[in-house]
Amino acid sequence: MLSTPLPAPAIRRWRLSLFVFMLLVGVSMSSWIVRTPAVRDAIEASTAQMGLVLLGLSAGSMSGILSSGAAVRRFGGRNTMAAGGVLVVAGVLVVGLGSESAAAPVVALGLALFGGGGGLSEIAVNIEGADVERQLGRSVLPALHGCFSAGTVVGALAGILCTHLRVPVLWHLAVVAVLASAAFAWAVRSIPTGNGRRLAEPGQGGGFRAQLAVWRDTRVLLLGAVVLALALAEGSANDWLPLIMVDGHGTGQTVGSIVFAAFAAAMTAGRFAGAALLARFGAVRVLRGSAVVSAAGLALVVFSPSPALAGAAVVLWGLGASLGFPVTISAAGESEDPDAAVGAVATAGYLAFLAGPPVLGFVGEHVGLRGAMVLVLVVVATVVVTSGAARPRQSGAEVEGEKAPRPGGAAAVVPWPRPGPGEEGGQPSRPPKRPPCAMPR
């Protein structure tokens, strides 16, 4: 984290740059996803062959996620985000080139680059977002992830238009790459340098051993379980919801697409409403409520015989899943080593995104997709027990559910004076919990 407070205008630019960055990642991702049928036809791939092509995305994402923590510690969040943005843009462009040349290996390479850039940059973005929360003294991460969800909606709508107008995939993705590269360059310039970077201390291990050490904290372990469960709820809908409606409930493909759009809209709405909910109820109650709402939606989708009721229930599914990732990441930022804890907990969430869908596909092959979702339902239910880990570390006046100006967790302990009255945050100063210099970078 930064050792000194920043002026309010600089913090606002920092926050805006993170919002823009996440928005563009969402736009870039949905831009190539919505053109997947055209890409598949261009490379003349069967369903099995397309699955192999998509392995490039999983391999790249895993590589980016597993290397992101070390990259932030060595190069800082700003440089890591810049590298991730370059890979995202390159990946989008290479996917377009692979489609134009009808080369499946090139498409797989593009997806690997995109996945690597997404995994590398989003961990850094979460660390930066948690630090912005500490500077402002209020919630930022729910809206930050809401920008990603909004970006997926924007990219999908633009992609549908390009498909309707029969714009070639290469032209479409090339325009996205150019616009995204310009926006990424602007966003990175407003991010403070050196944030998250730390020097190796004598007698301490580095690399992979240092990344594992943070999991010795029971609180971090439980937060990882929370984010894994709710990220699984989100990721399973992203990958399987249209097929659940088509194969499991017998609807048409158009209806399946509309239902998925309703889920994405619910995710976006839930994330932008997150700050108000956190300020009123606190992180623990918000997470428990999220688990209950998401589980209710999942149960209706799985067990309801009515396609109409199941389609409406995905709104509950999306609302419940929307705040799991940002709220848990925010709570991780309150740990003794915030950057390491945020990176570790975020990694657990992304592992759920990557490993969950293939596991559910294997189970669904034997019991059907609706039956496979029972596994997700059981995992989500565990959040009711594990969400207590999001309770503030500090003791004293602040207790679960207090209506004090405490967001998801990271901003509850501000290790420097908050902005004074009239500045953003509007809270009186408070003494630091521990000296900022106690955590070398």
C-alpha positions as MATLAB code, in Angstrom:
seq = 'MLSTPLPAPAIRRWRLSLFVFMLLVGVSMSSWIVRTPAVRDAIEASTAQMGLVLLGLSAGSMSGILSSGAAVRRFGGRNTMAAGGVLVVAGVLVVGLGSESAAAPVVALGLALFGGGGGLSEIAVNIEGADVERQLGRSVLPALHGCFSAGTVVGALAGILCTHLRVPVLWHLAVVAVLASAAFAWAVRSIPTGNGRRLAEPGQGGGFRAQLAVWRDTRVLLLGAVVLALALAEGSANDWLPLIMVDGHGTGQTVGSIVFAAFAAAMTAGRFAGAALLARFGAVRVLRGSAVVSAAGLALVVFSPSPALAGAAVVLWGLGASLGFPVTISAAGESEDPDAAVGAVATAGYLAFLAGPPVLGFVGEHVGLRGAMVLVLVVVATVVVTSGAARPRQSGAEVEGEKAPRPGGAAAVVPWPRPGPGEEGGQPSRPPKRPPCAMPR';
ca = [
       0.000    0.000    0.000;
       1.023    3.623   -0.354;
       2.789    5.024    2.688;
       1.393    8.552    2.325;
      -2.111    9.892    1.707;
      -2.931   11.465   -1.646;
      -4.935   14.631   -2.342;
      -8.626   14.045   -3.044;
      -8.354   14.923   -6.794;
      -5.535   12.396   -7.251;
      -7.556    9.697   -5.495;
     -10.548   10.416   -7.733;
      -8.371   10.109  -10.856;
      -6.921    6.880   -9.477;
     -10.399    5.476   -8.880;
     -11.650    6.581  -12.311;
      -8.654    4.989  -14.029;
      -9.427    1.653  -12.355;
     -13.081    1.928  -13.393;
     -12.085    2.607  -17.005;
      -9.580   -0.247  -16.991;
     -12.129   -2.783  -15.749;
     -14.790   -1.489  -18.136;
     -12.464   -2.041  -21.095;
     -11.501   -5.541  -19.935;
     -15.205   -6.387  -19.862;
     -15.790   -4.866  -23.308;
     -12.814   -6.741  -24.754;
     -13.913  -10.062  -23.291;
     -17.519   -9.934  -24.438;
     -16.472   -8.641  -27.875;
     -14.756  -11.885  -28.801;
     -17.222  -14.071  -26.868;
     -20.191  -12.795  -28.868;
     -18.305  -13.522  -32.120;
     -17.428  -17.075  -31.066;
     -19.948  -18.684  -33.471;
     -18.428  -16.745  -36.383;
     -14.909  -17.687  -35.275;
     -15.929  -21.341  -34.979;
     -17.357  -21.296  -38.506;
     -14.268  -19.541  -39.871;
     -11.870  -22.162  -38.510;
     -14.362  -24.983  -39.300;
     -14.058  -26.450  -35.808;
     -16.296  -29.100  -34.329;
     -17.564  -28.782  -30.775;
     -14.710  -30.969  -29.494;
     -12.134  -29.006  -31.497;
     -13.546  -25.733  -30.247;
     -13.140  -27.048  -26.717;
      -9.452  -27.596  -27.418;
      -9.135  -24.066  -28.798;
     -10.729  -22.685  -25.643;
      -8.104  -24.476  -23.575;
      -5.806  -21.656  -24.643;
      -7.906  -19.278  -22.566;
      -7.725  -21.510  -19.481;
      -3.980  -22.023  -19.835;
      -3.334  -18.308  -20.260;
      -5.621  -17.343  -17.388;
      -3.963  -19.816  -15.045;
      -0.514  -18.537  -15.966;
      -1.553  -14.924  -15.430;
      -3.258  -15.589  -12.117;
      -0.434  -17.659  -10.639;
       2.231  -15.125  -11.635;
       0.309  -11.959  -10.779;
       1.119  -11.837   -7.065;
       4.854  -12.090   -7.667;
       4.614   -9.558  -10.510;
       2.885   -6.988   -8.288;
       5.428   -7.486   -5.498;
       8.345   -7.070   -7.877;
       7.111   -4.463  -10.364;
       4.154   -2.787   -8.630;
       0.477   -2.729   -9.512;
       0.742   -0.045  -12.184;
       3.372   -1.874  -14.241;
       1.568   -5.185  -13.813;
      -1.693   -3.649  -15.041;
       0.114   -2.112  -18.007;
       1.562   -5.496  -18.982;
      -1.829   -7.141  -18.560;
      -3.507   -4.494  -20.705;
      -0.984   -5.042  -23.494;
      -1.662   -8.790  -23.426;
      -5.446   -8.266  -23.452;
      -5.237   -5.995  -26.504;
      -2.825   -8.343  -28.266;
      -5.078  -11.303  -27.524;
      -8.169   -9.631  -29.005;
      -6.236   -8.710  -32.148;
      -4.674  -12.171  -32.549;
      -8.101  -13.830  -32.214;
      -9.283  -11.627  -35.088;
      -6.240  -12.539  -37.176;
      -6.775  -16.239  -36.471;
     -10.377  -15.988  -37.576;
      -9.439  -14.144  -40.756;
      -6.764  -16.709  -41.640;
      -8.935  -19.667  -40.562;
      -6.121  -20.870  -38.269;
      -7.313  -22.566  -35.083;
      -3.842  -22.495  -33.425;
      -3.687  -18.716  -33.909;
      -7.104  -18.309  -32.287;
      -5.933  -20.484  -29.366;
      -2.809  -18.312  -29.045;
      -4.945  -15.171  -28.986;
      -7.147  -16.597  -26.254;
      -4.040  -17.564  -24.255;
      -2.715  -14.007  -24.513;
      -6.085  -12.577  -23.510;
      -6.430  -14.954  -20.562;
      -2.908  -14.226  -19.389;
      -3.468  -10.478  -19.547;
      -6.821  -10.717  -17.789;
      -5.484  -12.838  -14.941;
      -2.336  -10.763  -14.570;
      -4.073   -7.385  -14.520;
      -7.226   -8.122  -12.549;
      -5.314   -9.270   -9.450;
      -3.367   -6.009   -9.610;
      -6.603   -4.042  -10.110;
      -8.095   -5.631   -6.989;
      -5.027   -4.685   -4.949;
      -5.209   -1.119   -6.277;
      -8.946   -0.962   -5.595;
      -8.484   -2.107   -2.002;
      -5.893    0.632   -1.497;
      -8.247    3.259   -2.936;
     -10.817    2.119   -0.356;
      -8.295    2.648    2.424;
      -7.548    6.141    1.106;
     -11.201    7.143    0.747;
     -12.569    5.366    3.804;
     -15.511    3.947    1.856;
     -16.429    1.174   -0.546;
     -15.045    1.111   -4.095;
     -14.645   -2.537   -5.119;
     -18.344   -3.332   -5.746;
     -18.604   -0.465   -8.251;
     -15.228   -1.452   -9.709;
     -16.496   -4.934  -10.496;
     -19.769   -3.382  -11.611;
     -17.794   -1.553  -14.299;
     -16.506   -4.900  -15.555;
     -20.066   -6.247  -15.704;
     -21.241   -3.094  -17.466;
     -18.398   -3.496  -19.944;
     -19.526   -7.016  -20.803;
     -23.005   -5.664  -21.560;
     -21.612   -2.866  -23.762;
     -19.300   -5.244  -25.619;
     -22.056   -7.795  -26.134;
     -24.472   -5.209  -27.532;
     -21.807   -3.855  -29.892;
     -20.933   -7.406  -30.948;
     -24.557   -8.270  -31.644;
     -24.799   -5.151  -33.826;
     -21.628   -6.092  -35.717;
     -22.972   -9.594  -36.226;
     -26.269   -8.217  -37.553;
     -24.397   -5.910  -39.949;
     -22.084   -8.794  -40.954;
     -18.956   -6.871  -40.015;
     -15.930   -9.182  -40.427;
     -14.562  -10.477  -37.136;
     -11.093   -9.039  -37.801;
     -12.416   -5.526  -38.433;
     -14.620   -5.664  -35.354;
     -11.901   -6.911  -33.021;
      -9.272   -4.601  -34.525;
     -11.421   -1.556  -33.691;
     -11.934   -2.898  -30.162;
      -8.165   -3.417  -29.803;
      -7.344    0.126  -30.941;
      -9.920    1.746  -28.656;
      -8.951   -0.447  -25.716;
      -5.228    0.256  -26.120;
      -5.855    4.017  -26.025;
      -8.097    3.724  -22.962;
      -5.647    1.416  -21.159;
      -2.775    3.849  -21.805;
      -4.802    6.727  -20.353;
      -5.910    4.717  -17.323;
      -2.459    3.465  -16.366;
      -1.023    6.983  -16.352;
      -3.287    8.008  -13.432;
      -2.244    5.127  -11.168;
       0.435    5.842   -8.513;
       3.773    4.181   -9.139;
       5.229    1.549   -6.835;
       1.975    0.559   -5.142;
       2.117   -3.097   -4.080;
       5.844   -3.347   -4.720;
       7.899   -4.703   -1.870;
      11.519   -5.612   -1.399;
      12.604   -9.023   -0.215;
      13.456   -9.028    3.484;
      16.427  -10.931    4.934;
      15.458  -14.406    6.044;
      12.153  -14.428    4.161;
      11.396  -16.700    1.247;
      10.094  -15.359   -2.003;
       8.263  -16.481   -5.006;
       5.807  -19.322   -4.713;
       6.679  -20.015   -1.049;
       5.841  -16.412   -0.120;
       2.490  -16.688   -1.910;
       1.612  -19.808    0.078;
       2.596  -18.305    3.432;
      -0.406  -15.966    3.528;
      -2.753  -18.973    3.623;
      -1.552  -19.742    7.157;
      -3.875  -16.960    8.290;
      -7.180  -18.686    9.111;
      -9.116  -15.539    8.243;
      -7.598  -15.422    4.752;
      -8.357  -19.124    4.323;
     -12.025  -18.597    5.204;
     -12.288  -15.547    2.971;
     -10.851  -17.660    0.176;
     -13.622  -20.204    0.788;
     -16.261  -17.449    0.635;
     -15.015  -15.985   -2.628;
     -14.572  -19.435   -4.156;
     -18.215  -20.304   -3.425;
     -19.750  -17.097   -4.764;
     -17.346  -16.926   -7.706;
     -18.436  -20.466   -8.580;
     -22.052  -19.248   -8.567;
     -21.102  -16.427  -10.937;
     -18.851  -18.471  -13.207;
     -21.274  -21.388  -13.558;
     -23.955  -18.996  -14.837;
     -21.544  -17.347  -17.269;
     -20.678  -20.694  -18.836;
     -23.804  -22.828  -18.485;
     -26.920  -20.716  -17.942;
     -28.067  -20.531  -21.594;
     -27.598  -24.293  -21.963;
     -29.430  -24.926  -18.677;
     -32.435  -23.094  -20.074;
     -32.238  -24.716  -23.520;
     -31.356  -28.288  -22.532;
     -32.665  -28.367  -18.980;
     -35.905  -26.399  -19.390;
     -36.586  -26.881  -23.094;
     -36.584  -23.215  -24.130;
     -35.353  -21.840  -27.444;
     -31.902  -20.373  -27.947;
     -33.252  -16.828  -28.067;
     -34.938  -17.290  -24.698;
     -31.696  -18.731  -23.299;
     -29.820  -15.619  -24.465;
     -32.435  -13.311  -22.956;
     -32.245  -15.156  -19.628;
     -28.469  -14.805  -19.605;
     -28.807  -11.082  -20.359;
     -31.131  -10.802  -17.354;
     -28.484  -12.490  -15.181;
     -25.781  -10.077  -16.414;
     -28.034   -7.090  -15.776;
     -28.773   -8.337  -12.243;
     -25.041   -8.712  -11.600;
     -24.415   -5.160  -12.769;
     -27.253   -3.701  -10.695;
     -26.195   -5.602   -7.581;
     -22.628   -4.392   -7.808;
     -23.531   -0.740   -8.244;
     -25.921   -0.997   -5.284;
     -23.229   -2.653   -3.157;
     -21.811    0.473   -1.509;
     -25.169    1.471   -0.037;
     -25.864   -2.052    1.210;
     -22.434   -2.318    2.821;
     -22.754    1.047    4.531;
     -26.070    0.016    6.057;
     -25.613   -3.666    6.892;
     -21.860   -4.391    6.956;
     -19.867   -7.017    5.079;
     -20.901  -10.085    7.099;
     -24.629   -9.553    6.718;
     -24.269   -8.624    3.064;
     -22.360  -11.831    2.332;
     -24.832  -13.991    4.240;
     -27.733  -12.310    2.502;
     -25.992  -12.751   -0.849;
     -25.599  -16.469   -0.208;
     -29.262  -16.876    0.746;
     -30.524  -14.902   -2.272;
     -28.217  -16.685   -4.704;
     -29.105  -20.094   -3.258;
     -32.822  -19.304   -3.588;
     -32.385  -18.405   -7.248;
     -30.296  -21.500   -7.902;
     -32.824  -23.752   -6.196;
     -35.663  -22.399   -8.321;
     -33.642  -22.829  -11.517;
     -32.741  -26.406  -10.568;
     -36.000  -27.684   -9.093;
     -38.765  -25.578  -10.634;
     -40.704  -27.364  -13.420;
     -41.690  -23.998  -14.907;
     -39.269  -22.450  -17.443;
     -40.837  -19.039  -16.801;
     -40.224  -19.255  -13.048;
     -36.699  -20.555  -13.611;
     -35.999  -17.690  -16.005;
     -37.224  -15.132  -13.487;
     -35.206  -16.779  -10.706;
     -31.904  -16.038  -12.436;
     -32.353  -12.420  -11.281;
     -32.032  -13.684   -7.691;
     -29.082  -15.833   -8.740;
     -27.324  -12.809  -10.266;
     -28.106  -10.402   -7.433;
     -26.832  -12.896   -4.863;
     -23.618  -13.647   -6.746;
     -22.841  -10.026   -7.622;
     -21.218   -8.868   -4.380;
     -19.357  -12.008   -3.350;
     -16.101  -11.241   -5.127;
     -15.737   -7.493   -4.422;
     -16.895   -7.623   -0.793;
     -14.585  -10.520    0.071;
     -11.633   -8.865   -1.667;
     -12.361   -5.693    0.296;
     -12.381   -7.635    3.566;
      -9.068   -9.282    2.640;
      -7.572   -5.799    2.296;
      -7.941   -5.391    6.069;
      -5.407   -8.139    6.766;
      -1.986   -7.568    8.317;
      -0.440   -7.921    4.843;
      -3.185   -6.423    2.644;
      -1.544   -6.846   -0.755;
      -0.665  -10.503   -0.191;
      -4.103  -11.283    1.266;
      -5.963   -9.555   -1.567;
      -3.865  -11.397   -4.146;
      -4.404  -14.747   -2.443;
      -8.175  -14.366   -2.018;
      -8.596  -13.041   -5.560;
      -6.651  -16.038   -6.840;
      -9.118  -18.371   -5.091;
     -11.954  -16.600   -6.881;
     -10.338  -16.878  -10.290;
      -9.530  -20.542   -9.718;
     -13.267  -21.081   -9.162;
     -13.987  -19.311  -12.449;
     -11.530  -21.570  -14.276;
     -11.941  -24.952  -12.592;
     -15.661  -24.787  -11.836;
     -17.117  -24.908  -15.365;
     -15.175  -28.009  -16.528;
     -16.056  -29.854  -13.308;
     -19.718  -28.961  -13.740;
     -19.565  -30.060  -17.359;
     -18.208  -33.461  -16.338;
     -20.897  -33.874  -13.663;
     -23.574  -32.588  -16.030;
     -22.611  -35.215  -18.599;
     -23.858  -37.857  -16.136;
     -26.714  -36.166  -14.237;
     -27.695  -33.267  -16.508;
     -26.841  -29.595  -16.113;
     -29.690  -28.909  -13.714;
     -28.446  -31.740  -11.510;
     -24.887  -30.425  -11.689;
     -26.052  -27.090  -10.314;
     -26.950  -28.833   -7.053;
     -23.201  -28.946   -6.386;
     -23.046  -25.155   -6.779;
     -26.058  -24.780   -4.498;
     -24.362  -26.791   -1.734;
     -21.116  -24.817   -2.030;
     -22.938  -21.465   -1.933;
     -24.794  -22.532    1.216;
     -21.469  -22.828    3.072;
     -21.053  -19.032    2.874;
     -23.649  -18.663    5.634;
     -21.064  -20.225    7.979;
     -17.780  -18.899    6.548;
     -18.846  -15.279    5.953;
     -18.016  -14.368    9.563;
     -14.402  -14.071    8.419;
     -15.326  -10.746    6.787;
     -15.916   -9.205   10.227;
     -13.488   -6.324   10.967;
     -10.233   -7.373   12.617;
     -10.284   -4.497   15.075;
     -12.059   -4.837   18.385;
     -14.096   -2.299   20.254;
     -17.008   -0.231   19.053;
     -17.248   -1.596   15.553;
     -19.277   -4.802   15.520;
     -21.104   -6.787   12.939;
     -23.968   -4.873   11.384;
     -23.109   -1.492   12.878;
     -24.190    1.327   10.598;
     -20.883    3.083   10.861;
     -19.304    4.234    7.586;
     -17.591    0.912    7.005;
     -17.567   -0.651    3.549;
     -16.741   -4.218    2.748;
     -13.785   -4.351    5.076;
     -10.682   -2.847    3.513;
     -11.625    0.704    4.294;
     -12.666   -0.010    7.866;
      -9.090    0.426    9.026;
      -7.427    3.403    7.404;
      -3.711    3.508    8.218;
      -3.520    7.241    7.592;
      -5.837   10.224    8.270;
      -9.029   10.216    6.274;
      -9.951   13.271    4.202;
     -11.277   16.083    6.304;
     -14.794   17.501    6.196;
     -15.647   18.867    2.774;
     -13.244   16.496    1.037;
     -14.177   13.198   -0.512;
     -14.953   10.688    2.195;
     -16.153   13.421    4.533;
     -14.982   11.619    7.689;
     -12.919   13.047   10.527;
      -9.305   12.041   10.828;
      -8.349    9.076   12.944;
      -4.925    7.929   14.098;
      -3.252    5.141   12.185;
      -3.613    1.613   13.427;
       0.028    0.936   12.696;
       2.818    2.964   11.127;
       2.631    2.882    7.329;
       6.340    2.248    7.120;
       5.944   -1.042    9.002;
       5.212   -2.747    5.698;
       8.204   -2.287    3.344;
       7.564   -2.334   -0.395;
];
